Amino acid sequence: QLVESGGGLGQPGGFPRLSCAVSGFTYSSRYAMAWFRLALGKEREGVAAIDADGITTYAPSMKGRVTVSKDNAKNTLYLELNSLKSEDTAMYFCARAEVGAYRYWGQGTQVTVS
């Protein structure tokens, strides 16, 4: 189970950190995890990912504005959002990879930048 939290209404600029609590999986730290987002009228897009070794990748449009991290001891994935723009308004989802694909998804947390 993946449960996101931390979304809400914010102004352009910084935003509280998003969290994704992972439960029900064994050895969850061995799998890549990622954040995606879905904005109204747009297709789902990847935001950032972190692999089992902690190596991070970012979507070009988000690089420098977000930071993905994880705490293996807490089984939690994080996404720090900075320099937000109104077009960053979207539902943000976390996902866990297995066998080469992101197969497990949370329900999402809404981020609205006004």
N, C-alpha and C positions, 0 to 999 in steps of 0.2 A: 504494500500500500504506500502511495506517495501522497502527501498532503502539503499543499502550498499555503503560505500565509505571508502577511506583510503588505499586501496590496492596499489600495485606497485612493483617495483624492489628494493630489499634490500640485504644487506650482512648478513651473519650469526651473530646472536646476537640480538639486539633490532630491533624493527620495529615500524613505526608509528601506532597509535591506529586506529583500525577499528571502524566505526560507522554504525549504522542502524537506520535510521529515520523512524518512524512509523506514518502513517497518515490514516485517513478514518475510524478509529475504535473508538467506544466509550469505555470508561473505560479500555483502553488498559493496564493500570498498574495492572489490576486484573488478567492478564493471564501470564502464564509462557512463557519465550522466550529463545531462544537458538541459538548457532552458530554451524553450521555444515561445513564440507569441503569435496571437491571432488577433488581428485588428479588423474592425467592421469593414466589410467589402474587400478584404484582401486575403491572400492565401497565407497559410501558416508558414512562418519562417524561423529558422534557427537563430538564436541570439548568441549563445556561448556554450561551450562544452568543456568537460574536464575528464581526462581518462584516469585509469587506475593508478597511474604513476604521478598524477597531479599536473600533467601537462595540459595547458589550456589552449583553446582556440576560440576565436571570436568572428562573428559576422563583420565584414568590412564596415558596414554602416554603424556598428555598435562599438568597434574597437576604440579604446580610449575613453569610452563613456560608461562602460560597465565592467565589473570584475566578478568572475565566477570563482568560487572556492568551496571547499568541503571540509567537514570535520568528521573524520571516520569514527572517532570515539562516540560521537553523538548521532552518527548516521544521518547527517543533515547536510544538504546542499544549499549554498547561498548565492544570491545575485545582488551585488551592490549597483545601484543606478545613480549616475551622475549626469549633469548637463542634459537633463531630459528636455525634450521638446514635445509640443502637443501631438506630433505624429507618432510619438512613442506610446500613446494611449492604446492599450490592448489588453487582452487576457493573456497572462503569462503562465506557461505550463512547465513543469519539470518532467523529465523522462529518464528512464534507465534503460541502458542497452543490454542486449543479450543476443548472442549468435549473430552479430553484425547488424542489428537493427534496434531501434528504440521501440521496445515492445510493451513497456509499462509506463503508464501516464497518470499524472495527478488530475484533479478536477479543475485546476487553474485558480489564479487569483487576479482580480481585475486591478489594473493600474490606469488611473485617469489623470492626465496632466492638463490642467486648465490654464 
